[in-house]
Amino acid sequence: MTHPVTAPAPARRTDGPLLRWYLSYGSFTVPQAAAPIAFALIALPLTGDAASGAAMMTVMTLAQVVGAVPVTRIGQRFDRIRFLRTLIGLRTLALAAIAVLAGIGAPFELVVAAAAAAGVVNGAAFGHLRAVLNHLVPAGRLPRALGITATLNEVVFAAAPVLASVLGALSPQAAAWAMVVLGVGPVLLLPQVHEGCSVDGETSRTAKLQVTPMIAVWLLCAASSSAAIAAIEIGAVSMAVDFGLEPSWGVLFPLALCLTSITGGIWVSVRNAMPRRRTVLAWLMVMALGVLSVMAGHSVAATLVGALLVGLVLAPLATYYQLVLDRLVVPEQRAEVFALLRTANALGIITSSALISLASLTATFSVVLALMSMAILVIGCVFAAARLHARRLRRERGRTEDAPRRERIDVH
């Protein structure tokens, strides 16, 4: 008799917090998506060169790489939500400092230092934010939730730069304050989850992640994928100029990538299933083919096709990386492994941006293609070894099951 009364309750408790998590994730992503435009607009009046904004992005990204794992491990001793809100609060203060310092015309070095402060907690914040999702959805719904997350991520990365440009036309500080206001969302929106704090010695030792070869393989794949995406997005203006177009036409290539990535995220959400190994390998090959098309393409059409191919598998691959890393660690290690995933993505971005700055676009895409080829080769070998191992186990199991039957036949 109690079933009709209590049955709807779990849905309300699950879907409400999950919606708040989606909103928190979207808000969390805004500063990173808007930063390239906002930082360039801030740097221009301070240094006379909009390219100085790239220095702010580089410093912030490097700080994220350095701080991701140490800050994440500090948080293992505390309540996850409270610690996450603290990290978001610290990032918000650093972003506010950027806006204030730029507004008063402070030395550019101080603005760069504030950007570094914002970055040092960003990787750890992402790791803890992603780990919260496991407490809000069952394992069977996780692929769909991550597909929605990937779609939301691409929407934010498409909309935030436009918002920063519009506000920046009014005032560079307006773009910076938009990052502050929108980026603080998780502090207010994050749902509370119930989990124990890792304070005893045994649990603390378990929570310290050991990077196994399999974890390293998937981090390599994530870094390669991130480098491919960054090469197209960062090199878009240069590619447009090489084709004899106005620099503003460079938006075509990231836009093409973004549109197909949203489509891929929707497909992952609808399918809601763990892909087969051969499917993942095919996705990596499609991304490599897209990079090759961009590198070898001597026309706008060929470059657009390459961007479309890379974007098409962006969300499925990003979702799979999270799913497989989730299975390779115990729950206490999720925040750290997702912080490492964020770090791998950042290293891919740094690799492409550094190559574009120091070498040619062709050299950049050649290195990225080499990284993708290495990832495909390693993953292909891993999948082949796993398949052979499974076959050997099936044969041994078959021989074990056949042995009693043979004994019965011999007896008779």
C-alpha positions in Angstrom: 0.0 0.0 0.0 2.9 2.3 0.5 4.3 1.9 -3.0 2.1 4.4 -4.8 3.0 7.1 -2.3 6.8 6.5 -2.1 7.5 5.6 -5.8 7.6 9.2 -7.2 10.0 10.5 -4.5 13.3 9.1 -5.8 12.7 10.7 -9.2 12.2 14.1 -7.6 15.3 13.7 -5.4 17.4 12.6 -8.3 16.3 14.9 -11.2 16.2 18.1 -9.2 19.8 17.8 -8.0 20.9 16.6 -11.4 19.4 19.6 -13.1 21.2 21.8 -10.6 24.5 20.0 -11.4 24.0 20.6 -15.1 23.5 24.3 -14.4 26.5 24.4 -12.2 28.6 22.7 -14.9 27.5 25.2 -17.5 28.2 28.1 -15.2 31.6 26.6 -14.3 32.6 26.4 -17.9 31.8 30.0 -18.8 35.1 31.7 -17.6 37.3 29.2 -19.5 35.2 29.6 -22.7 35.1 33.4 -22.5 38.7 34.0 -21.3 40.5 34.0 -24.7 38.3 37.0 -25.9 38.0 38.7 -22.6 41.7 38.5 -21.8 42.6 39.9 -25.2 40.3 42.8 -24.7 41.7 43.4 -21.2 45.3 43.2 -22.4 44.9 45.6 -25.3 44.6 48.9 -23.3 47.2 47.7 -20.8 50.0 46.6 -23.2 48.8 48.0 -26.6 48.8 44.4 -27.9 45.8 42.1 -27.9 48.1 39.2 -28.3 49.2 39.7 -24.7 45.9 38.1 -23.8 47.4 34.8 -25.0 50.1 35.2 -22.3 47.3 35.4 -19.7 45.7 32.3 -21.1 49.0 30.4 -21.2 49.9 31.3 -17.6 46.4 30.4 -16.4 46.6 27.0 -18.2 50.0 26.2 -16.9 48.9 27.1 -13.4 46.0 24.6 -13.9 48.4 21.9 -14.8 50.6 22.5 -11.8 47.8 22.8 -9.3 45.4 20.1 -10.4 46.7 17.1 -8.5 48.0 18.7 -5.3 44.9 20.8 -4.8 42.6 17.8 -5.5 44.4 15.7 -2.9 44.0 18.4 -0.3 40.3 18.2 -0.9 40.1 14.5 -0.1 40.1 15.3 3.6 37.0 17.6 3.5 33.4 17.5 2.5 33.5 17.5 -1.4 30.7 20.1 -1.9 32.1 22.5 0.6 35.6 22.2 -0.8 34.4 22.6 -4.3 32.5 25.7 -3.4 35.6 27.0 -1.7 37.6 26.4 -4.9 35.0 28.2 -7.0 35.0 31.1 -4.6 38.8 31.4 -4.8 38.6 31.4 -8.6 35.8 34.0 -8.5 38.0 36.3 -6.3 40.9 35.9 -8.7 38.7 36.8 -11.7 37.3 39.8 -9.8 40.9 40.8 -9.2 41.6 40.7 -12.9 38.6 43.0 -13.6 39.5 45.4 -10.8 43.2 45.6 -11.7 42.4 46.1 -15.4 39.9 48.8 -14.5 42.5 50.8 -12.5 45.2 50.3 -15.1 47.5 48.2 -12.8 50.8 46.8 -14.1 50.1 43.9 -16.5 52.2 41.6 -14.4 49.7 41.8 -11.6 46.9 41.0 -14.0 48.8 37.9 -15.2 49.4 36.8 -11.6 45.6 37.0 -10.9 45.1 34.8 -14.0 47.5 32.3 -12.6 45.6 32.3 -9.3 42.4 31.6 -11.1 44.0 28.7 -13.0 45.7 27.0 -10.1 42.3 25.8 -8.6 40.5 25.2 -11.9 41.7 21.6 -12.6 40.9 20.4 -9.1 37.5 22.1 -9.2 36.7 20.3 -12.4 37.8 17.0 -10.9 35.6 17.4 -7.8 32.6 18.7 -9.9 32.8 15.7 -12.2 33.0 13.3 -9.3 29.8 14.7 -7.8 27.9 13.5 -10.9 28.5 9.9 -9.9 26.5 10.5 -6.8 23.5 11.9 -8.7 23.0 9.3 -11.5 23.1 5.5 -11.5 25.8 3.8 -13.7 23.3 2.9 -16.3 22.4 6.6 -17.0 25.9 7.9 -16.8 26.6 7.8 -20.6 23.4 9.9 -21.2 24.4 12.3 -18.5 27.9 12.8 -19.9 26.4 13.2 -23.4 24.2 16.0 -22.1 27.3 17.4 -20.4 29.3 17.3 -23.6 26.5 19.0 -25.5 26.2 21.7 -22.8 30.0 22.2 -22.9 29.9 22.9 -26.7 27.0 25.3 -26.4 28.8 27.3 -23.7 32.0 27.4 -25.7 30.0 28.7 -28.7 28.0 31.3 -26.8 30.5 32.6 -24.2 33.0 34.1 -26.7 30.1 35.9 -28.4 28.9 37.3 -25.1 32.4 38.4 -24.2 32.8 40.1 -27.6 29.5 42.0 -27.2 30.2 43.1 -23.6 33.8 43.9 -24.5 32.6 46.3 -27.2 31.1 48.3 -24.3 34.0 47.9 -21.9 36.8 45.3 -21.4 35.9 45.3 -17.7 32.3 44.3 -18.6 33.5 41.1 -20.2 35.7 40.3 -17.2 32.8 41.0 -14.7 30.6 38.7 -16.8 33.0 35.9 -16.2 32.9 36.7 -12.5 29.1 36.8 -12.2 28.4 33.7 -14.4 31.3 31.7 -13.1 30.2 31.9 -9.5 27.1 29.9 -10.3 28.2 26.6 -8.8 28.6 28.1 -5.4 24.9 28.8 -5.3 23.6 25.9 -7.5 25.6 22.9 -6.4 23.4 20.2 -4.8 24.5 18.5 -1.6 25.6 14.9 -1.8 26.0 12.5 1.1 29.4 10.8 1.3 32.0 10.1 3.9 35.1 12.2 4.4 38.4 10.4 3.8 40.2 11.2 7.0 41.5 7.8 8.3 44.9 6.6 7.3 43.8 3.6 5.3 41.2 5.5 3.2 43.7 8.3 2.6 46.3 5.8 1.3 43.6 4.3 -1.0 42.6 7.7 -2.3 46.1 8.5 -3.6 45.9 7.7 -7.2 48.6 5.5 -8.8 48.7 6.2 -12.6 48.6 2.8 -14.1 49.6 2.1 -17.8 45.9 1.9 -18.8 45.1 5.3 -17.2 48.2 6.8 -18.9 47.0 5.4 -22.3 43.6 7.1 -22.0 45.2 10.3 -20.8 47.4 10.2 -23.9 44.3 9.8 -26.1 42.6 12.8 -24.3 45.7 15.0 -24.8 45.9 14.0 -28.5 42.2 14.8 -29.0 42.5 18.1 -27.2 45.6 19.0 -29.3 43.6 18.3 -32.5 40.7 20.5 -31.4 42.9 23.3 -30.2 45.0 23.3 -33.4 41.8 24.0 -35.4 40.4 26.6 -33.0 43.6 28.5 -32.3 44.8 28.3 -35.9 41.5 29.3 -37.5 42.4 32.9 -38.2 45.7 32.0 -39.7 44.1 29.4 -41.9 41.5 31.9 -43.1 44.3 34.4 -44.0 46.3 31.7 -45.8 43.2 31.1 -48.0 43.1 34.8 -48.8 40.0 35.5 -46.7 39.5 38.2 -44.1 40.6 37.2 -40.6 37.0 37.4 -39.4 36.2 34.4 -41.6 38.3 32.3 -39.3 35.2 31.7 -37.2 33.9 29.3 -39.9 36.2 26.5 -38.8 35.6 26.5 -35.1 31.9 27.0 -35.8 31.8 23.9 -38.1 33.6 21.9 -35.4 31.2 23.1 -32.7 28.0 22.3 -34.7 29.0 18.7 -35.3 30.2 18.3 -31.7 26.8 19.3 -30.5 25.3 16.8 -32.8 27.6 14.1 -31.4 26.7 15.0 -27.8 23.0 14.6 -28.6 23.7 11.2 -30.2 25.5 10.0 -27.1 22.7 11.2 -24.9 20.0 9.4 -26.9 22.0 6.2 -27.3 23.0 6.0 -23.5 25.4 3.1 -23.9 29.0 2.2 -23.5 30.5 1.9 -27.0 32.4 -1.1 -28.3 36.1 -1.0 -28.4 36.2 -1.1 -32.2 33.8 1.8 -32.3 36.2 3.9 -30.1 39.1 3.0 -32.4 37.0 4.0 -35.4 36.3 7.4 -33.7 40.0 8.0 -33.2 40.6 7.2 -36.8 37.9 9.6 -37.9 39.5 12.4 -35.8 42.9 11.6 -37.3 41.4 11.7 -40.8 39.9 15.1 -40.0 43.3 16.4 -38.9 44.9 15.0 -42.1 42.2 16.7 -44.2 42.9 20.1 -42.5 46.7 19.6 -42.8 46.7 18.5 -46.5 43.6 20.5 -47.6 44.4 23.2 -50.1 40.9 24.7 -50.0 38.4 26.0 -47.6 36.0 23.1 -48.4 38.7 20.5 -47.4 39.5 22.3 -44.2 35.8 22.6 -43.3 35.4 18.9 -43.9 38.3 18.2 -41.6 36.8 20.4 -38.9 33.4 18.7 -39.3 35.0 15.3 -38.9 36.9 16.3 -35.8 33.8 17.8 -34.2 31.7 14.8 -35.1 33.6 12.5 -32.7 34.6 15.1 -30.2 31.7 14.5 -27.7 31.6 10.7 -28.1 35.3 10.4 -27.4 35.2 12.9 -24.5 32.4 10.9 -23.0 34.2 7.6 -23.4 37.3 8.9 -21.8 35.4 9.8 -18.7 33.5 6.5 -18.6 36.6 4.4 -19.0 38.6 6.4 -16.4 35.6 6.1 -14.0 35.8 2.3 -14.3 39.6 2.2 -13.7 39.6 3.8 -10.3 37.8 3.4 -7.0 35.3 6.1 -6.0 37.8 7.9 -3.7 40.1 8.5 -6.7 37.6 9.9 -9.1 38.2 13.5 -8.4 41.9 13.1 -8.9 41.7 11.1 -12.1 39.3 13.7 -13.6 41.6 16.4 -12.5 44.3 14.5 -14.4 42.0 14.3 -17.4 41.6 18.1 -17.3 45.4 18.4 -17.1 45.8 16.1 -20.2 43.4 18.3 -22.1 45.3 21.4 -21.0 48.6 19.9 -22.1 47.1 19.2 -25.5 46.0 22.9 -25.8 49.4 24.1 -24.7 51.1 21.8 -27.3 49.1 23.2 -30.2 49.2 26.8 -29.1 53.0 26.7 -28.6 53.5 25.0 -32.0 51.3 27.6 -33.7 53.3 30.4 -32.1 56.7 29.0 -32.8 56.3 27.0 -36.0 54.0 26.8 -39.0 50.4 25.5 -39.2 51.6 22.5 -41.3 54.2 21.6 -38.6 51.5 21.9 -35.9 49.1 19.6 -37.7 51.9 17.2 -38.5 52.8 16.9 -34.8 49.1 16.6 -33.8 48.6 13.9 -36.5 51.7 12.0 -35.1 50.2 12.1 -31.6 46.8 10.9 -32.9 48.6 8.1 -34.8 50.5 7.1 -31.7 47.3 7.0 -29.7 45.6 4.8 -32.3 48.5 2.4 -32.5 48.7 2.0 -28.7 44.9 1.7 -28.3 44.8 -0.8 -31.2 47.4 -3.0 -29.5 45.6 -2.7 -26.1 42.3 -3.8 -27.6 43.9 -6.6 -29.6 45.6 -7.9 -26.5 42.4 -7.7 -24.5 40.6 -9.7 -27.2 43.2 -12.4 -27.3 43.1 -12.6 -23.5 39.3 -13.0 -23.6 39.5 -15.8 -26.2 42.1 -17.6 -24.1 39.9 -17.4 -21.0 36.9 -18.8 -23.0 39.0 -21.7 -24.2 40.3 -22.5 -20.7 36.7 -22.2 -19.4 35.5 -24.6 -22.1 38.2 -27.1 -21.3 37.3 -27.0 -17.6 33.6 -27.6 -18.4 34.4 -30.4 -20.8 36.6 -32.3 -18.4 33.7 -33.7 -16.2 31.8 -34.8 -19.3 34.8 -36.7 -20.6 35.2 -38.4 -17.2 31.6 -39.5 -17.3 32.0 -40.9 -20.8 35.2 -42.8 -19.7 33.4 -44.3 -16.7 30.5 -45.6 -18.8 
